[in-house]
């Protein structure tokens, strides 16, 4: 199956035979999200001794790419998990995280949200997907990616031979920002320890970061999606691939082809023989 057939099967671009093709996006182009009023805020920088801490990207750190034909990208943390003082890192299961998120008061978002959206999926998934924040449908149902973009994500997952039940899906924020506005830096800082602990508990073989906020939060960078794609980053030893958010694909058909390339790359990493250092 070529990429066009796969994307169409995954609910992507319509058949354009006989019509002008959509021009490809520029490598450094941002996601065009109509709901957005401004560009993304800078990734939060928090002192290492802060009670709420997201680890800082290692300057000058090197990493070998698990695939010879794909360059290595940014490195956050080491191959082993760090020990944090944040209470979230004392939670011993995904269920405990979900219960804690349900009563979380770290930021004001709980007051305007209908339901918490901690994450869902296989607790020992090899493939983990991280998005930005819950939308209206997710807020109503308490699960991530259940709206139109979630339906597209399900089809894309299926196109690489996986089911939603095979993966674990979470967002950076666990409550919906009012009106789907951009996450604020303080909200990202407050909520990130839950996500980091989820990754630590799931121990995936590969992470797929969807969209600007997921990528910039995990990799602690201001680089655009276009500049982060096509590389294999490392998040505490876990290979991390960056791609566009499904909501952006619904508005920008030109990004569906690069997204298909990204998820295929993530699948290649998942299928490769697992080195002992990555376990």
Phi, psi and omega per residue, in radians:
X1 nan 2.168 3.101
X2 -1.408 3.039 -3.025
X3 -1.122 -0.609 -3.137
X4 -1.119 -0.790 3.128
X5 -1.112 -0.717 -3.121
X6 -1.135 -0.733 -3.141
X7 -1.177 -0.712 3.098
X8 -1.112 -0.695 3.118
X9 -1.144 -0.456 -3.133
X10 -1.622 0.267 3.117
X11 1.424 0.465 -3.043
X12 -1.584 -2.468 -3.012
X13 -1.160 2.507 3.086
X14 -1.233 2.873 3.114
X15 -1.093 2.177 -3.108
X16 -1.932 0.277 3.123
X17 -1.079 2.289 -3.115
X18 1.558 -0.095 3.108
X19 -2.188 2.893 3.137
X20 -1.162 2.365 3.139
X21 -1.303 2.645 3.079
X22 -1.278 2.243 -3.121
X23 -1.159 2.532 -3.124
X24 -1.174 2.647 3.108
X25 -1.264 2.653 3.063
X26 -1.251 2.602 -3.056
X27 -0.999 -0.577 -3.067
X28 -1.786 0.306 -3.115
X29 -1.332 2.424 3.117
X30 -1.451 2.883 3.018
X31 -1.185 2.322 3.116
X32 -1.655 1.662 -3.086
X33 -1.875 1.874 -3.073
X34 -0.967 -0.524 -3.098
X35 -1.239 -0.283 -3.098
X36 -1.386 2.422 3.078
X37 -1.845 -0.274 -3.110
X38 -2.652 2.891 3.098
X39 -1.202 2.921 -3.082
X40 -1.188 2.522 3.066
X41 -1.235 2.830 3.100
X42 -1.122 2.565 3.068
X43 -1.036 2.406 -3.068
X44 -1.138 2.436 3.041
X45 -1.957 2.005 -3.046
X46 -2.079 2.356 3.114
X47 -0.993 2.581 -3.084
X48 -1.106 -0.435 -3.125
X49 -1.634 0.135 3.106
X50 -1.212 2.533 3.102
X51 -1.137 -0.376 3.043
X52 -2.057 1.941 -2.958
X53 -2.376 2.254 2.975
X54 -1.888 2.206 -3.032
X55 -1.054 2.539 -3.097
X56 -1.519 2.470 3.098
X57 -0.966 2.313 -3.135
X58 -1.219 2.136 3.088
X59 -1.381 2.244 3.108
X60 1.364 0.046 3.127
X61 -1.234 2.578 3.139
X62 -2.073 2.668 3.104
X63 -2.614 2.530 3.058
X64 -1.579 2.428 3.098
X65 -1.285 2.407 3.088
X66 -1.232 -0.212 3.106
X67 -2.149 2.210 -3.023
X68 -1.095 -0.510 -3.061
X69 -1.636 0.102 -3.127
X70 -2.173 2.221 -3.094
X71 -1.217 2.648 3.041
X72 -1.335 2.587 -3.133
X73 -1.981 -2.448 -3.099
X74 -1.278 2.700 3.128
X75 -2.169 2.177 3.045
X76 -2.029 2.117 3.127
X77 1.290 -3.108 3.135
X78 -1.755 -2.988 -3.124
X79 -1.267 -0.422 3.095
X80 -1.818 2.722 -3.115
X81 -1.263 2.504 3.092
X82 -1.453 2.824 3.083
X83 -1.754 2.222 -3.081
X84 -2.028 2.739 3.110
X85 -1.574 -0.241 -3.105
X86 -1.059 2.409 3.136
X87 -0.994 -0.469 -3.135
X88 -1.043 -0.491 -3.085
X89 -1.440 0.034 3.028
X90 -1.741 -0.053 3.094
X91 -1.320 2.301 -2.949
X92 -1.729 -0.031 -3.133
X93 -2.722 2.849 3.077
X94 -1.121 -0.554 3.100
X95 -1.149 -0.704 3.096
X96 -1.126 -0.678 3.092
X97 -1.094 -0.789 -3.136
X98 -1.063 -0.725 3.131
X99 -1.158 -0.678 3.127
X100 -1.199 -0.726 3.104
X101 -1.055 -0.663 -3.117
X102 -1.061 -0.512 3.126
X103 -1.904 0.266 -3.035
X104 -1.240 2.397 3.083
X105 -2.246 0.454 -3.091
X106 -1.182 -0.496 3.093
X107 -2.454 2.909 -3.045
X108 -1.267 -0.094 -3.027
X109 -1.067 -0.499 -3.120
X110 -1.045 -0.515 -3.043
X111 -1.269 -0.432 -3.110
X112 -1.858 -0.184 -3.126
X113 -1.476 2.641 3.055
X114 -1.417 -0.855 -3.115
X115 -2.363 2.580 2.940
X116 -1.253 2.650 3.124
X117 -2.246 1.390 -3.033
X118 -1.255 -0.544 -3.066
X119 2.346 2.833 -3.097
X120 -2.701 2.763 3.080
X121 2.313 -2.865 -3.088
X122 -1.271 2.207 -3.085
X123 -1.195 -0.321 3.120
X124 -2.084 0.609 -3.056
X125 -1.121 2.457 3.001
X126 -1.406 -0.371 -3.069
X127 -2.070 2.105 -3.134
X128 -2.119 2.400 -3.132
X129 -2.045 2.298 -3.125
X130 -2.143 2.152 3.088
X131 -1.887 -2.874 -3.006
X132 -1.567 -1.165 -3.052
X133 -2.819 2.749 3.101
X134 -1.136 2.555 2.991
X135 -1.759 -2.897 -3.071
X136 -1.097 -0.800 -3.133
X137 -1.138 -0.711 3.132
X138 -1.146 -0.671 3.113
X139 -1.104 -0.678 -3.134
X140 -1.240 -0.652 -3.034
X141 -1.727 -0.275 3.129
X142 1.327 0.335 3.118
X143 -2.304 2.594 -3.134
X144 -1.379 2.567 3.008
X145 0.939 1.129 3.089
X146 -2.066 -0.081 3.100
X147 -1.498 -2.726 -3.131
X148 -1.061 -0.726 3.119
X149 -1.172 -0.565 3.094
X150 -1.185 -0.647 3.090
X151 -1.129 -0.692 3.087
X152 -1.160 -0.712 3.111
X153 -1.064 -0.727 3.114
X154 -1.032 -0.713 3.139
X155 -1.223 -0.644 3.105
X156 -1.150 -0.740 3.082
X157 -1.031 -0.755 3.129
X158 -1.120 -0.544 -3.120
X159 -1.174 -0.358 3.068
X160 -1.825 0.337 2.998
X161 1.430 0.396 3.125
X162 -2.138 2.810 3.024
X163 -2.018 2.814 3.113
X164 -1.029 -0.553 3.135
X165 -1.205 -0.258 3.129
X166 -1.492 -0.321 -2.997
X167 -2.031 2.929 2.988
X168 -2.014 2.287 -3.067
X169 -2.113 2.275 3.125
X170 -2.542 2.975 3.062
X171 -2.101 2.817 3.033
X172 -1.096 -0.859 3.074
X173 -1.660 2.504 -3.096
X174 -1.767 -0.102 3.031
X175 -2.232 2.643 -3.095
X176 -1.287 2.259 2.972
X177 -1.214 2.410 -3.116
X178 -0.967 2.300 3.103
X179 1.164 0.310 -3.110
X180 1.034 0.528 3.117
X181 -1.189 2.965 3.099
X182 -1.076 2.463 2.987
X183 -1.059 2.460 3.083
X184 -1.513 2.638 -3.129
X185 -0.940 -0.718 -3.123
X186 -1.197 -0.506 3.084
X187 -1.233 -0.739 3.097
X188 -1.077 -0.770 -3.131
X189 -1.089 -0.739 -3.101
X190 -1.199 -0.626 -3.007
X191 -1.628 -0.389 -3.036
X192 -0.979 -0.652 3.141
X193 -1.000 -0.550 3.088
X194 -1.121 -0.774 3.137
X195 -1.135 -0.783 -3.141
X196 -1.043 -0.718 3.124
X197 -1.184 -0.632 3.077
X198 -1.075 -0.783 3.115
X199 -1.069 -0.703 -3.141
X200 -1.102 -0.681 -3.117
X201 -1.350 -0.707 -3.124
X202 -1.236 -0.687 -3.113
X203 0.965 1.024 -3.124
X204 -1.249 2.830 3.047
X205 -1.505 -0.366 3.112
X206 -2.692 2.518 3.076
X207 -2.025 2.341 3.041
X208 -1.917 1.962 3.135
X209 -1.627 2.139 -3.067
X210 -1.799 1.940 3.014
X211 1.619 2.980 -3.016
X212 -1.050 -0.862 -3.016
X213 -1.223 -0.678 3.090
X214 -1.105 -0.798 -3.113
X215 -1.154 -0.832 -3.086
X216 -1.211 -0.567 3.115
X217 -1.220 -0.853 -3.097
X218 -1.200 -0.646 -3.066
X219 -1.688 -0.050 3.114
X220 0.843 1.064 -3.093
X221 -2.529 2.792 3.038
X222 -1.789 0.054 -3.124
X223 -1.089 2.597 -3.138
X224 -1.357 2.900 3.093
X225 -0.991 -0.753 -3.119
X226 -1.022 -0.583 -3.127
X227 -1.517 -0.237 -3.140
X228 -1.710 -0.321 3.133
X229 -1.213 2.821 3.018
X230 1.294 0.218 3.086
X231 -2.256 2.789 3.061
X232 -1.899 1.819 3.116
X233 -1.460 2.977 3.116
X234 -2.229 2.190 3.061
X235 -2.044 1.767 -3.050
X236 0.863 0.834 3.082
X237 1.512 -0.212 -3.099
X238 -1.603 2.179 3.059
X239 -1.009 2.361 -3.087
X240 -2.268 2.232 3.119
X241 -1.947 2.391 -3.137
X242 -1.857 2.389 3.046
X243 -2.623 3.131 -3.094
X244 -1.334 2.670 3.106
X245 -1.277 2.473 3.128
X246 -0.975 -0.565 3.109
X247 -1.083 -0.602 3.102
X248 -1.210 -0.592 -3.140
X249 -1.156 -0.564 3.135
X250 -1.183 -0.404 -3.112
X251 -1.800 -0.352 -3.035
X252 -2.306 1.487 -3.088
X253 -1.000 -0.456 -3.117
X254 -1.134 -0.340 -3.120
X255 -1.547 -0.050 -3.107
X256 -1.262 -0.632 3.109
X257 -1.148 -0.870 3.098
X258 -1.084 -0.565 3.095
X259 -1.139 -0.714 3.090
X260 -1.073 -0.693 3.085
X261 -1.101 -0.675 -3.134
X262 -1.155 -0.792 -3.111
X263 -1.227 -0.534 3.032
X264 -1.127 -0.679 3.090
X265 -1.102 -0.755 3.098
X266 -1.063 -0.678 3.120
X267 -1.157 -0.671 3.096
X268 -1.067 -0.723 3.107
X269 -1.116 -0.727 -3.137
X270 -1.087 -0.618 -3.049
X271 -1.507 -0.215 -3.076
X272 -1.244 2.706 3.029
X273 -0.996 2.315 -3.032
X274 -1.487 1.978 3.087
X275 -1.149 2.648 -3.119
X276 -1.074 -0.539 -3.098
X277 -1.179 -0.410 -3.116
X278 -1.566 -0.142 -3.038
X279 -1.246 nan nan
